[in-house]
């Protein structure tokens, strides 16, 4: 006698927080692997950071967020990257990927343009570190909820402001500084985060505008 096989149950979808957590942990682990390799080869990878206004320095836009000057630099970025990166994934993995790409490329290009401002006159600079990306995530989280009018995302933004708002001082331009913190990367990353938040909140903003138009229309045809 023939038998009909029962289809197996569909695999359960992993919770968004687990996917987001695994994604950010993997990214930060990658940063540590890269820094270990850089240490073993005498910091030669750091030369691949952003070199402002140099044609070859454009490649640094891709590599800079993955590179760090030393273990202390990486350790300083680790907790903000884990916390803010995880919160970013709660807006949805698709938005997280697009926001990260916008911040990575746009923020990096801005750093390439203004990276020499405020540095030692005549001395080239190389910008490395994930802090530009972190500042972009920070700015995104602070204002994304206000664009979408989503209560949960507004709460996240306020919480981030309370705990990490002080980081924004790192994006304030400081002139006549030789080396040290890249406020240029922080500033450009934060600006890119605002741009990403505006662009990626488009569906909610358009829907809100459509609801306003629908309410303004008369319920019945008029003559």
VENBELBEL-V314041 format. One line per field, one symbol per residue. phi: phi as a letter, one per 30 degrees, with the letter a starting at -180 (. if undefined). A space follows every 50 residues. Layout:
phi=???
This chain:
phi=.dbcddddddddddeeddddddddddddddddddddddddciiddddddd ceicedddddedcedccbdaddddddcddedddddddddddjdddedddd dddedddddddddcdddiddeicdbbcbkddddddddededdceddddic edddddddddddcbedddddcdebchcciidddddddddddddddddddd ceeddddddddddddddddbdcb
